[in-house]
Amino acid sequence: MPTLCTTLPYAATGAFSGLLTDYIAQKPELAPFYNRWPALENFAAQIEEKKAAYTPEARQRLVAALREQYGPAPAPAIEASLQLLAAPTTFTVTTGHQLNLLTGPLYFIYKIVSAIKLSRELKAKYPQYDFVPVYWMATEDHDFAEINHFSLFGKTYSWDAAGTGGPVGRLPLDGFEEQLLSQLPPEVPAAFHEAYSTSKNLAEATRKLADSLFGEFGLVTLDADRPALKQALVPLLTKEIGEQVSNAAVQAANGRLTAAGYKPQVYSRPINLFFITDEGKRERLEPDTNGADCVEVTIRNTAKCHSQAELLELAQTHPEQFSPNVVLRPVYQETLLPNLVYIGGGAEVAYWFQLKDVFAAFGVPYPIVLPRNSAEYISRANAGKLKKLGLTSLEIFRPLPELKKLVGAALGQEEVSLKEQQQALAAAFQQVQDVAQRLDPTLVKTVAAEAQKAAAGLAGLEKRLSKAAETKHETAYTQLAALKDKLFPNGGLQERSENVLSILINNPGFVQQLIEAFEPLALAFTVLEEE
């Protein structure tokens, strides 16, 4: 299905934070919070820095874990990526996301497409190296309420899983068929059903679905909640438990961000780690200092308490029992992967800007931080409605009152304004007030009251005349409001609420169209319009 691709500045959409638009504008106030600006020529230095830090042992550990995860027969393009990852000249382009059911909002798709497209652009620029797109699954996240539902065609589908409170990737798919899959419209592609009906837990299902959507493009999906991979955490755990360095680094960054006029995105804790309990729950570690030589750490919501020495011993012997929080997860990611760039949404960019000093504290290279591509998809039917109203796909981003004026002008609606009459009326009453001042000053207030009454009456007439003018084109304005609400659900961007199935069912080539349209380093908002 052919599409027309246009772009506009992120700031012009009115839908993104000041920090993100300032970053895209390369405001100097933000320069201290990132390492290298996301431009093709800056990846040469990033490659050299990562090449020096990433060890052969780390690469072997990663490839072995991926081989175990995928089993003996990955899809051909994924197999090719795994073979590339074994070579010291291969680097990754990574994005990450929660395990949203059936991919959740559209921006999940846009993140991964951004990673795939950038990998291709890097290969064209640096042919002596290879670049593999990676989707890091947030399998250790325990906030099930954020991911247990999605919207499709105006209906919300949800799953009420048992045993929540631990890493969501480990959740068995009990009840998923009855509660959710069986309720889906019949047009949903079989791959969406198969990913869940053939998997033992949510992590496996999410990986299979990502493989079915993006496997042909060589995307590698990684579940880092594995004991073999957690061995890489040992140095990080030792430093965090023993010195608690991450919180001080984040607090320092927060102070500088606040001074620059930006609000910190995430909250840092004295110890930025969770502990996986024997019951499978993911609970915070909370320190309690009892004197200079005794530091005890409580596992929240349990009666368990460990000394610092005991925790350090556990970190050495059972690192798989620890789970980094939002502050340290990126450090774990960059320790595991030969990664050059992290692609994330506006909120992620904001919290990565809190972490540069954290990376320095742990001696891990800080990646290039790239905002993901964002897009608005306009179906052929909605494109036809736009054209009928005399609007372009870029004009629809304007506020509704402005759009009504544009549509009204196109329909020949007379713009009613009694501004000149108001000015003439005010001038006339001023003359009357001057006369009253000369003849009887006690009447000045009476004249002023009459002037105010007359002005109010004229303003009321202006509103009634404007309403009468609008009534002539009421049908068009109703259509405009409905279209605006359709393209911007609940007043927000389509990508933040709509599921990819709302497009994919009628346009199976949608992912390929995105790959052709997106230019990750252009840092512009994309509008795709069916022709």
N, C-alpha and C positions, 0 to 999 in steps of 0.2 A: 504494500500500500504506500504510494508516494507521499512524502511529507515535505513541507516547506520549513526550513530552519532559519530562524532569526535570533538575534541576541539583544540584550539590553543590560545596562550596568546594574549590579546588585542594588546599589543605592536607589535606583529608579523604581524598584519594586515596592519599596517601603516596608519590606517584610523581614529585614535582617538587622541584627544588632549593630550598634555604633562601633563596637570593637572589630567586628568582622569587616565592615565597610572601610574602617580606618586602616585595617591591615592590608586590604586590597589596594587602598590608595597609598600604601607605603608611608603612613604617617611616622615621622621620626620618633614620636613618643613610644611606639611599640617596638622599635628596633632592638632594645636590650633584651626582649623576651623571646626572641627566636635566633637561630644560628645562621641559617642561610635563607635568602629569599627564594621562593619556588620558581626558578627560571632554568631552562635547559642547560645553560652554560655553567650554572652553579653546582650541577650534579657531579662534575669532574672531581671537585674537592671533596664532596660528600663520599664519593666512591673510595677515594684514597684514605679518608679517615676511617671508614668502616672496614676497609680491607686490612688496615693495620691492627684493628681491634678485634676482629672476628676470627676466632681460632679454628683450625681444622677439627678439633674435638667438638666444638659447638656445632659445626656443620654436620659432622657424622651423627651426633645426637639427634639433630633435627630430622635428617633424612631417614634415620632408622625409625623414629617415632611416626613419621608420616607413612612409611612403608607398612608399619604395623596397623596404623589407623585405616589405610585404604585396602589392605589385604592384597591378595596375589594378582588381582586383575583390575587395576584402575582403568578408567576410560583412556583411550589412546593419547589425547591431548594432555590429560593429567599425568599419565606415565611419562610423557616427554618433559613435562615441567619437573617431575621428581628427578629424572635423570640430569636435567640442567642444574638442579639445586645441589647435586653432589660435587659440582665443579667449583673451584675457587674463584672463577670469574663470573659467577652468577649472584645477583642481588635481588632483593624483593621490593615490591611496591605494595604496601599494606593498608588495608582499611579494616575496621572492626565494627561489630554491632551485636546487639542483644539477639537472643533466639526468638524473635517475634514469630508468632504463628503464621504460617503460609506467607512469610516474608514481611508481614506487617505493612507499615506505610511505604509509599513509593521511594522514599529517600534511601531505603535499604538497597534497592536496585541501583539507584544513581551512584551510591558509594562504590559499589563493586564495578560498575561500568567505568567509572572514573579511573579505578586502579588498572583495569584491563587496557584502557586506551593509553594511559600514561606509560605503561610498560612498553607498548608498541612505539611510542614516540621516543622513549629513551633508547630503545634498540636501534632506531634509525639514526639517532645522534651519536651513539657510542657502540658501533657494530662489533667492537672487540669484546664486549661484555654481553651477558644475557640478563633478562629481567623477568621475574615471575610475579604475577599478581597473586596476592594472598588475602583471604578473608579470615580474620581472627575472630572466632566465635567466642562470645562472652559467656562461656559455659559455666563459669564459677559465680556469676551474678546470682543473687538469691532473691531479688525483688520480682517475684512471680506476677504480682498484680500489674506490673508495667507491660507484660508481654502476653498475658493470657487471653487476649481478644484482638480482633481486627474488624474493620468495616468493609463491606462490599455491597455496592448498589443500595446504599442507605440502610443496610441491616448490619447489626453487630453480632458477630459470632464469637463465642467464648468457650473456654474449657475450664472446668472446676476440678483441678488435679488434687490428689491426696498427697500428703507427705511433703508439703512445701516448707520452705525455710532454709533449705540447703541449696547447693549449687543446682541451678535449674537444668543444666545439661544432663544431670543424672536422673531426672524425673522419668519414671516409666510411663508409657503412653496409655495407661489404664483409662478406659472411658472415652478416649479420644474419638474413636469411630462413632460411638453412639451420640456423644454430645456435639460433635462438630462435623466430622467428615460426612456423615449421612445427611446433614442439613444443608450441604452446599448445593448450589444450582447445578443441574446436570451438565452444563456447558464447561465446567471446570476441567482443565486438562488432566488426564490420568496420572501424569507425573506428580501432581500435587497430592493425590490420594496415595500413590505408591510409596512416596517418601516416608509417610507416617505409618502406613499399614504394614510396612516391611522392616520397621526399626524397633529396637528395644528401648530406646530412650529419646529424649528431645534433642540431644546433641547429634545423635546419628541421623535423625530425621531431618534436621536442619541442614546438615552436611549433604545428605542425599538430594535435597531439594536444590541447594546451591549448585551441586554437581549437574543436575538435570538442566538448570537454567544457564549455567556458565561454564560447564566442564569443557565444552568444545572450544572455548577460548583459552584453555590452559589454566584456569583459576584453581589454586590450591586452597583448600579450606582446612584450618588448623584448630583442633581442640587441644589446648594446652593443659587441661586438667588431667595429666598423666604422670604417674610416679617417675618414669624415666626422664621426662622433661623437667619435673620439679627439682631434679638434682642440680640443675643450673641455678636454682634459687639459693643454694646454700651460702655463697658469699654475701648475697643481698640480705638474707635473713640474719646472718651473723652480725653484719654491720647495723642493721635496723634495730635488732633486739639489744645489741650491746651498746650502741651509741645514740640511737633514736635520731638519726641525722635528717630524715626526710621532712619532719615537721618544721624544724628550724629553717630549712631551705625554702619550704613553701611559705612560711610566715614572712620571710624576708622579701620574697617575690610579691606576696600580697600587699605588703606595704608600698612597694614601688608601683604596683598596678593602681592602687588606690590614689597615690599621689599623682599619677598620670591621668586620673579621671575615669578609671575603669573599675568595675565591681568584680571581685574574684568569683569564679564560677563554682568551685568545689570546696568542701570543708576538709581541712587536714586534721589529723589526730596525733596524739603523742607517739603512738605506734600505729603505723598505717598497714596493719595486717589483720586478717581474720584467721580463725582456727576452725578446722573441720572436726567437729566432735565425733565421738563414737556412734552417736545416733544419726550422723549425717547432716547435722545442722552447721551453718556457717555463722560463727559468732565473733564479735569484736574482741580484740585483746586490749585490756585497759590496765595501764600501770598504776601502781600504788606505791609511792616511795616512803619507806619507813626507816629514815635515817640514811646516812651517807653510804653505808656499806650493804644495805639490804633493799633490793628492788623486787617487789612481787608483782605478778601480772595476773589479773583475774580474767577468766573466760566469761564474757557477759552471758547472763541468763543461765548460768550454771553455778555450782558450788565449788568449781575447780579453781585452784590458784597455784601458780608455779613461780618459783624463784627465777631470777634472770638466768642463773646457771643451768637450771633444769630446762628452760626454753632453748638455751643455746645448744644443749645436748640433743634435744628433740630436733632442732633445726639440722643438725649433722646426721642424725640417724633416720628421721622421718620427715623430710621436707615436704612430702606430699600432704601432710596434715595442715600446712599453712597455705593461706590464700591471700594474695596482695589485694588491697583495696584500690580505689580509683587513682590514688596518688602513685602507687608502686606498680600497678598492672602495666603501665606503659614501659617501665624499666624492665620488667620481666619479658615483655614482648621484644624489646630491642636487644635483650641479652640472648634470646633464643634465635632470632632471625638475622640474616645478613641484610638488614633493612636499610633503605635510604630515605624513605619518605612515608609519613603517615597522612592518610586522607580522611578527613572527618568533617562533620557538620559544624555550624557556627559555635554551638556550645562546647564541642570538643576542642576546637581551635582555642577557645577561651581558657579551658583548663590546662591544655598543653602549655600555654604561656605562663602558667604557674609552676612549671616543672623543670625548666632549664637548669636551675641550680641543683635540683634533685639528681638529675642525670650526672652533673659534674661531681656531686658528692660520692656517687657510686662508680665513677670512672667509666661510664657507658656513653658512647657517642649519641648526641641529641640529633634526631632526624630532622629533615626538612618537613615543615608542617604545611599541608596544602588543603584549603577548603574544597570539599567535594563539589562536583557539578550539581546545580539545581536546575529544575526544568518545569515548564507548564505544558501539558499536552492538550491540544484542542482537537477533538474529533471532527470528522467531516460534517456531522450534523450541527455541532456547535459553531464550526467555522462558517457554515451557511447562515446561521442566525446572526453572527457578527456582521457578515457582509450585508444581510438584509437591513440591519440597523445602521449601516454606513460606518462601521467601526473597524479598525485594524486590530490584529492580535496584540500589538504593543499598547494600543490605547486602552484596552480593557483593564489594564493595571491601575488606571486612574480611579480616584474615589467616585462613588456613584453619583453624587451631585454634579460633578464635572462631566460625567458621561451623559447625564440627562441633558445638559446644555448642548453637548456635541450632537446628540441624537435629535434634539429639538431643532437645532440649526439646520441639520440635514433634512428634516421634515418640513422646514419652512415655518416653524413656530415663531410667532412674534415674541420677542423678549420684552416683557413689561417692566418699565422702570419709571417711576414718578419722581425721580430725584430732582429734575429741573423744577417740577411743580412744587416740591417741598421747599426748594430754595426760594422760589418766587413768593410762596406763602409766608415764609419766614421774613422775607424782606418787607412784605406788605404789613405784617404785624409789627415789625420794627418801626415802621413809619407811624402806625397808630400809637405805639408806645411812646414815641417822641412827642406826639401831640398831647397825649395824656400827661406826660412829664411837664409840659409847659402850662397846661390849663388846670389840671387837678392831679397832683402826684399820688393821691390816694387811690387813683384808678389804675396805676401801673401794674399792680399785682393782678387786678382783674383782667387786664389786657393779656398779661403773660399766661394766665390760666386758660383764656380762650384760645391763645396761640397754641398751647400744648394740646388742647382738646381737638383743634382743627388738624394739627399735625398727626395726631393719633388716628383721626378719622381717615385722613388721606393714606396713611400707612395701611390701614385696614382695607381700603379700596384697592391698593396695590396688590395685596395678597389675594383678594377675591378675583381680580383681573388675571393675575398669574395662574391661579387655580383654573380659571375658565380657559385660559390658553392651553394649559396642560391637559385638560379634559378632552380636548380635540384629539390628542395623541396618547390617550391613556393606555390603549392596548400595547403600543410600542414600548412605553415606559414599564409596563408590567412584564413584558418579555425581557426587557433589559435587566430588570431586577432579578428575574429568575435565572437568566444566563450568568449574571455576576455571581449569584449564590452557587450555581452549579460549578463554575470554574474556580471559585474561591470558597470552599465549604467552611461555614461558620466564620467567614471573614478572613480565613488564613489561606496559605498556599495549599494547592491540591496535593503536593508531595507529602504533606504532613498528616494526611488523614486517609487518602485513597489508597487502595491496594492495587498491586500490579494487575491482578486478574480483571479489574474493571476495564483495562485496556487490552490485555493479552488475549482475552476470549474473542474479541473481534479483530484483533491485529496481532497474529502470531509472530510477525517479524519485528515486534516492538524493540526487543533487546538489540537486535542488529542495527536498527535505526538509531538507537541511542549511541552505540559505539561509533557509528559514522558521524553523528552530529556533535558529540561532546569534544571539546578542546580543553582539557583540564587546566593547562597553564594559561589559558586566555582569561580566566577568572571573570567570566561573564555569565549572566543568567540566560538559559536557552529556552526558546519557545518553539515547540514542534507543532505544526498545524497540518492536519490531513488535507490533501488536495482532492 
